[in-house]
Every structure is written in structure tokens, then in C-alpha cells.
Amino acid sequence: MFSLPRPAIISLVLLVLVGMAAWGPGAVFGQQGRVDNRVRPVPGPGAGGESEPLRPAGPRATTVQAIGLDKARFRLGRDLPVGRDIIAGHVEGGATQYLPDGRKPVFDYVRFVPRSGPATPFDHATATAGVIYGRGGLAPGIRIVHCFSSMAWIGEAYLRVGTDEPPLEDDPIRVFSHSWITQETRGIEQVLRRVDYQIDTRDVVMAVGVNNGPDSEIPPALASAYNVIAVGTTNGRSSGGRTPVDGIGRCKPDLVAPGGQTSFATPAVAAAAASLLEAADRLEADGEAGGRSEVVKAVLMAGATKSLDWRAQPGRPLAERFGAGTLNIDNALKIMQNPRLALPSLEGAGEDDELPRIRRRYGWAFESLATGETRSITIKANRLLGPVSLMLVWNRQIKGEVIGRPFTPKPVWLPRPLLSNLDMRLVALPDEGGVAAEPTVFAESRSRLDNVEHLYIHALPPGVYRLEITRRPFPLTYEPELQDYALAWRIELPEEQADEAAGDSGGASR
């Protein structure tokens, strides 16, 4: 009795079918059709009704520069991670049109595996696939791509919404690109909770688009899931604000990327995630932790660049329309390629106990917290630093429970959400020549709704600081015993930013 009602899953299926029928051959599906509860498509997102033109396969040179890929290529050369040995998932279109056109020469070395039955090539799928895979793609090392229609992916092929079964287990896919949305709300919690379950338990990374149009709202699916990486556009012409369902009021998107439309910004983030997964696999001691979904998300968000007028929403960790900022692959790789740093617990520590120090300007950590516990690390600034980007990410956990039902021998799989409340603050400590005569909170991020916290400090004065990660009680919710989290940081030098600004826009233009 806890599984998604049949009318709701039928409505989701109809949503895709009607959307496909409305656009016709060769038109764009993606983040375009806005569908109400009567499953009636309209020409475009929000009030503006903007269209989403198809783009040539492969990213433009301006995109490569804007996301820092040109700098990563120059810095790393042949050692640049490009998604080698990473199996991807590509979700698009309707029942018989969801496959990229594998006959195109740019995809000569890419194998597209149809997971939703026979299909003909779909122009929109071909265009979005060209951003990631093949010659000229952002992650040309990906050679195997499992392709789904959106309705089959929601149903039997992957999430198994509308059944008594858990989502698909032991699937080889490690990163998904989703260039589609739905405005359906009936039964959507079951979809979002199964998505969060897969991300948290299988460590699959999902890049999902928000809607197009600056006046459009955050869609219920899939951008409203806690554990996804929701993607908007750097031009600001995509939805931003608060989630409408299943934890109402959380900040989305998480990141923005170039591409003009969210259908093409989303695969850019998926490609970057694939590169990070390859980089994590190369880490001898920390590869398993580096490949965790929380770590990949935190690293991408900490590495994001910001325009000069970027501001988080009051009392929230992210900017309304631009999230943590613009995707930057070079920054993200700098963070991931450093060894994992351990953060000790403050529980039982004395005042004179010396905490470990952040000694690298780029890095990450992966730890777990019990309720009431704090972990901490120090930052010693011998000079003016900045900007400083600190990103804390944790997953909503979904406990899959098998519940018996009366009058039938078959049990039902029930996804029960477990929520945690983590805070992050930077405390200035007394130090000769520092900014504080006594411990003083310099900056903090304390959202009670979001499962991310973010500190972005334009200029950090010389001094000694303690970065504290605390898990606070979360009344009236089910809480896990332990909560895993990822911390990622990027500490820049002012002269580096000045040099970059003199040379280009820094990839943070809107």
C-alpha cells in the first residue's frame, strides 16, 4: 500500500508520450514541455514560452574555455581524466525515440546500449550526447553508454516505480545525464526517494536539468531530489529558487554551466563528473572514498567559479538562480587529485590539543558524524587569501524496508527517508597578528532545509581559523545513526584572480 499508485505512474508515462507526440519528428524534447496535472503540453517553459533549438553535436570552443577545460588540458596534457572506463547512462525522449544516432562519425568509438527496447535515433538525444561522448565531447574516454527512454527509466528498466520491488541493483552505470523534466506531482515522492536511494547506496552520480525560462519554477522531477546535481544555465535563463515537493523550500539548482539551454548544460556537468570519477579511481589509497556521490558533488560545487555579484540567498547556502556558480573542470580536478584529508572529532579533545591543518589550497575530506558530534580542522592564513570556497555535502539517506501486507504473500519495498542537519562555521582564533582577540565566528552556513552548506569568502585576512562541521539534532524526523558527508575546498590567491580577470572573464559570466 506504500508503492506508487498505478494512476500516478500511468500519468508519468502519458507525460512522456504526449510530450513526444506534441513535438513531432526532429523536434526537441528536453527541458521544454511544461505539463500540468491534466498532462497538457504547452510550447515552452514558464511564461516566456522559449524554444530550445537543437545544437550541433559537441561543445563549442567557448564552452571549453568557460568551464576551464582548456586550462586543464594545458596543465595535465595526456594525464587529463576524460571518463576512461566509466560507464554512463543517458536518459531521453519517449518509448521509441530515445537513442543518439550512433551512425554519426563523431561516435565511431562509442557503444550506445538500448535499455528501453527498439528505437530510432532521436535528434535531441544525439545533440545532448555530443556534448559528452565521442570526438569533440567533454568526456571522450567514455566508450559505453546505456540509453533509456525517460518513462522506461522511471519504470521497470531502472527505478521500478509502480512496483513492489526496489530499484535496479548491481547496475554498472556510474553517472547519468538527464535532459528532461516533468511537472507531475502526483506520486512524485516515490520517484525522488528512489532516485536518492540509488545515489546514496549505489554511489551513482546524476546530473539533472532544471527548466528553461527565467520565470519558470524548479520542476518536481528530477531536480527536486536531494542527492542529484541540479543544473541551470550560466546565462540565467533557467529556473531557480526553491523545491516544490518532498522537502519544500530547498535551494536549486546546485550548479550552472554554459550551453544556452539546460538540456546542453546538464551533460556538461555529467561529463565533468565522469572525469572526476576517473580521477578518483586513480587515487591509490582514497579511490573508493573519492568515488562517493557526496564527494563528487562537493568537489564540483567547491570548484565552481562565481561572478563578482554572486550572492547566496539570505539564510541559505546557494544563490537563487546560479547555485554554487559555474562549472569549472580544472578547479574540480585540482581538488580531487589531492589526497583525502582526515578530520578528527572534537569530542573529548582538550583546548590545547592541536588540530590537523589544511596545508593544500585544494582538497577534500570524507567522514561521518553522529548526532551532536563536531569535526574540525584549522586553516592558517599567513597572508590575505581569497576567494575561499568551502562546500559541505551529505546525502538524504533512504532506508529500504520490506513490509509484509495482509491477504497477499508478496511483501512491498518501502523507501523511508532519513534526514540529518549539518552546519558549517569558520571560527577566527586568537593569534598574533590575527583578526580575533578571542574565538569569534567569522562565517557560518546553517540551513535547516538543505543538504548542502557553503561558505564563500571573497577575502580571508591573515590569522588562524578553525573550520567546524557539526551535526545537530533534527526534531520530528527520522535520523540515521551515522551521517556520511563530504567537505571540499578551494583557496585562491588574490593575485591569481587578478591575473585571470585581466586575461578573460574567469568562466563565471552570466
N, C-alpha and C positions, 0 to 999 in steps of 0.2 A: 504493500500500500504506500510505500515511500518512493517508488520509482516514478519517473516522469509519466504523467497520463498520456495515453495514446493521442487524444486530440491535440495536445501540445506538440508532440513530435511530428504529427501529420502537418500541423501548421508550419513548423520549421521546414519540412520538406517542400511544402507548397510554396513557401517563400522563395526558395531557390529556383524551383521550376517556373514560377510566374515571372521572376526576375529575368531568367534566361529567355523566356518566350517574348518578353517585352522588348528586350534589346535587339534580338534577331541576330543573324549571322554576321560575324565580323565586328560586332559592337563590343563595348566594354562592360564587363560585369563589375568586378572590384568594389571599391567603396563608392558606389554610385546610387543605386536604387534605395530610396528611403521608403520603408514599408510599414504601414500601421497595422493594428490588430486585425484589420479585415484583409490583410495581405494584398494591398493595392499599391503597385509601384507608381512613383512619380518621377519626372525626368531627372532630378538631381538632388543633392544633399541640401538640407536646410532651406532657407527661403530663397537663396540665390539661384538654385537650380543649375549649378555649374556642371558642365560636361567634363568627361575625363578622356581626353584624346589618347589614342594609342601612341606609343613611343617606339622608336627603333630598338631592337634587342641590343643590350649592353649599355653601360653607364656612359654619360658624357664626360669629356675631359674636365669640365667644371665641377662635376660631382666628385671625381677622383681627387681634385685639389681641395674641395670644400671639406671632405671628410678625412683629410690628412693621409690618404693612401700614397700620394706622390712622395711625401716625406718618409713614410715607412719603407717604400721601395728603395729610396736613396740610402736610407740608414742601414737596412738589413740585406739588401741585394738578394742573392739566391736563398738566403735563410728566411725570407719572408714567409710566414704561415699563410696559406691560401686555402685552407679547408681540406688538406690531404687526408684521405682515409675517413672523412666524416660523411656519414650517410644523411641525406637531407630529406625532408618531407615538404611537398608543395601542394597546397590546398586551394582549389579554384573552382569556379563555374558550376555547371549542372550535371545531370545524370550522364549525358552522352557527349558533353563538350567540357573537358577539364584538362586535357593534356597539352603541354607545349609541343610545338612542331619539331620533333626530333630529326626531321629530314634536312633542316637548315644546316649549312656547313659550320656555323659557329658552335653547334652542338655535336660535332663529329665524335668527340670522346666522352660524351655524357650518355648514360643509360637511364631513360625515363621508364620507371616501372609502374604500369597502371594498376592501381589498387581498388578501383571502383568499377571494374568491368570495361568492356569495349567502348572506345570513344574516338571521336575525330579531333584533330588539332583545334585549339581554341586560341584566337588571336591575343586575347588578354593574357592568357597563361603563357604564351610564347614571349610576349613583351616583358612580363614580370620575371620570367625565368632568365631572360637575357641579362638582367641586372646582376644575377648571382653566378650563373653557371657558364661554362664554355669559354671560348676565346673572347677576351674582352670583358668577361664577367668579373665581379669583385672577388669571387672565391672560385677561381678556375680549377682548384685542386679537387673540388667535389666531382666525383665521377658517377655516383649512383644517387638517383633522386626518385623517391617513392611519391607518386601523384595520386591525389584523391579529389573527387568532387566534394563540395562542402557538405551536401546532405548525407553522403555516404560516410564521411569522416565523423560527423556528429552521431551517426547511427552505428550499424553493425561493423563497419570497417575499422573503427578506432575507439571512439568514446563509448559506444554501445548505449547511448541514451535511449530510453524507452524499453529497456530490457531489465531483467533482474541480475545481469552479470556485471562484474567490474569492467573498467576499461581494459583494452588490449594489453596483455603483458608480454615481456620479452621481445619487444619490437626493436629493430636495430636503429631506428631513426633517432638522431641526437639533436637536430634543430629543424624547426618548422618555419615556413613563411606563409602567412595568411593574409591575402589581399582581398578580403571580403568581409562584410558585416551583416548583421541582422538587427532590426529594431524590435523584433519579437520579445515580449517579456513573459509570456505565459510559460511556466515551467523552466525558465532560463536558469534558475539557480542550479538545477541538476546539471546543465551543460557546464556552467562555470566551475562548479565544485569538482566535476570530473576532470576538467582541464587543470585545475590547481592540483588535484591528486596526481596526475601524470607528471606534472612538472616537479613536484616535490619528491615523489617516490621514485621516479624513473630518471630524474635529472635531465629531462628533455627541455630544451630552450625553445620558447615560442615567441616569435616576433609577429605582432598583430597590428593591423592598421586601425586608426580611428576614422571618423567620417571626413569627407571633404566639405569645404564651405566654412567660412569663419563664423557663421551664425548657427551652425549645426551643433547638436549636443553629443556628448560621449555616448556611443552606442552600447546597448546592453551586452552584446557579444561581438567579438570575444574580448574587447578592450576593457570590460569591467571586471574581468578576472583579476584576482590579487597577484598571481605569480607570473603572469605574462609580461612581456616588454611591449607596452603600447606605444605606437609610433605615430607622430604627426609630421608636418612638413615645416621646413625652415622658413618658408615664405609666410607662415602664419595663417594660411588659408585652409585650415583644418580645425576640427572640433577640439575644444579644450575645456577643462573645468572639473566637474565632479561626476563620479559614477552614479547611475540612476537606480541600480539594483544591487542586492546581495552585499550589503556593506555600503549603504548610500553615503555619498559625500567624499569619497576618496579622490585624490589628485590623479588625473590622467591628462595627457599622455606622459610616459616616462622619459621619452627621448624624441627628438625630431631629426629628420635627415632630408637632404636635397631630393629632388625628383619631381617637384611641381604638384604631384598628387600623392596621396597616401599609398596608393597601390604600388608606386615605384619607390617611395621612401622605405616602406616596410621590408622589401627584400634586401635593401642595402644594409639594414640592421641585422637581418638574418645572416647575410654574408660575413659581416664583422664577427658575429657570434661564432660562426664556423671557424674563422681564423683563430679566435681565442681558444676554441676547443682543441684545435691542433697544437697551439702553443702550450696549452695545459698538458696535453699528452706528452710533450717533450720534457716536462719538468720531472726529473728523476725521482725525487722524494715526495713531491707535492702534487703530482699529476691528478690523482683521484680527487683531492680537495679542490684543485683548480678547475676541474670539470663540473663542479657542482653548479646547479642552476642559479643559486643565490650569488655565487662568486662571479659568474659571467655577467649577470645583470648589474651587480655593483661595479664591476670594472668598467663596463660600457658607460654607465651613468657618471662615474667619477671622472672618466676621461673626456666627457662631453665638454665642448667649448661654449662660451656664453658671449652674447653681445654685451656692450657696455651698459645697457639699460636693463639687463636681466634682473628680475626681482621675484623672489618667492612670494606666493600668496601669504597674506598675514596669518600667522599661526600655522602655516603649512610648510612642507619641505620643498615643494616644487613650484615653478611658475605655471600660471594657468594654461597657457597655450603652448609653451615650449618645454615643459617638463624640466629635466636637468640640463637641457641645452642640446647642441648639435653634435651628432655622432662624430667621433674622431678616432679612427682606427689606430693611428700612430700612438696617440696617448694611451689608448687601451692596451696595446701590445707592450708598451713600456711598463705599465702596471703589472700585467700578467706575467711577464717574463722574469720578474724578480721572485726570489724565494718567499714562501709563505712565512709570515711573522706570527709568533705566538703572543697572545695577550693573557697575562696572568689575572687571576681573580683577586679582587681587593679584600675578599672575605678572609679574616684572620691576619691580614698584613698590618704591620706596625707603621707609625708615621715616618720612621727613619728608614724603612725598607726601600731600597732603590728599585724603581720600576724599569723595565726594558725601554729602550728609546727607539723611535723611528730614525733610522740612520740613512735611509734611502729616500729620495724625493718621490719615488713612485713605488707603490707596493700594495699588498693585500693581506688579509687575515681571514681565517675561518675558524669559528669557535662555537660553543654552545653555552647557554645561560639557564640557570634555574630561576624561579620567581624570587625577586628580592636580591639577586646577585649582581655585582658590578665587576666588569673587567676594564683594565686601564693600561695606558701606555703614555710615555712622555714625548713631547716634541721640544727640542731645544733650538731656538732661533738665535743664532749669533749675529744676525743681520736682518734687515727688513725682507720678508718673504711675501710672495703673493703673485697671482691669486693662489689660494689654498682650497682644494676641493676634497671634502670628506664625505663618503657615501656609505650608509648603513642599510643593508637589505636583508630581510628574512621572509620566508615563505609562510603563507597560511597553510597549516597542516590539515590534511583531510584523513580522518581515520575511517578506513573501510570496514564496516561492521556487517556481518552476515546475520540476518534476523529471520527467525522462523515465522511462518504465517499459519493461521488456523485454516483448516479444511483443504490444505494443499501440502504435499511433501516437499515442495521446492522452496528453499529459502530465498530471500531477497538481499542484494548487496546495497547497503545504505551508506552514502558518504556523509560523515558527520564532521563539520568544521571545528578546528581548534585554533584559537586566536591568542596571540601574545602582544604585549605592549612594551616596546623597547624605546628608550630615549638615548640621545647622544648630546654630550655637552663638552665644551672645551674650557678648562679652568686655568686661569693665569696664576702661577705660583710665585711666592716671594723669591727674588733673585737679584743679585747686584746688577744694576743697570737695566732691570726688567721693568714691566709696566705695573706690577702689583706689589704692595707692601704686605698684603695678606692674601690667602686664596680667594680669588674672585672669578665668578662665572664670566667668561669673555664672550661666549656664544653658545647657543643651545638650539636643539631641534627636538620638539616634544609633541608630535601629533598623536592623538589618541585613535585616529581612524586608519591612517596609512600604515603599510608595512615597509615603508622606506623612511629614513631620516637623512637630511642633507644639511651640511654646513658649507657655505661658500663664502670665503673671507677674501676680500679684494687685497687687503694689506695686513699682514701679521707683524706687529712690531717685535723687535728683539726681546727675548725673555725665555722663560721656561714655562711650558704648558703641560697639563695633564688631560688627555682625552679619555673620557669615561663613557662606557656603554653599560646601561642599567636596564634590567628587566623589572618592570613594575607590575603589581597585581592588576588583573583585568577583571573587575567585578561583573557579575551577571553573564559571564561567558564560560564556555568550556576551554580550559587551558591545557597545553601539553606539559608533561613533566619537565622536559628539556626543549629548549628552542635553539636550533642552529641559526647562525647569522653569518653574513659576510661583511667585512669592512674593506673598503678600497680608498686609496688616497692618491692625490696628485698635488705636489708642491712646486710651484713655478718660481722663477726669479724675475723680479721686475724688469731687468734689462733684456731678458729673453722675450718678454711680452712686447717691449718697446720695439725690438728689432723685428719681430713678427708683424706688428702693426704697420711698420714702415714698409714692409715688403708686400703684404697682402692683408686681406680682411680677417685672417685668422680662422676662417671657416665657421664663423659664428654670425654671419649676416643673416638677416631675416628675409 
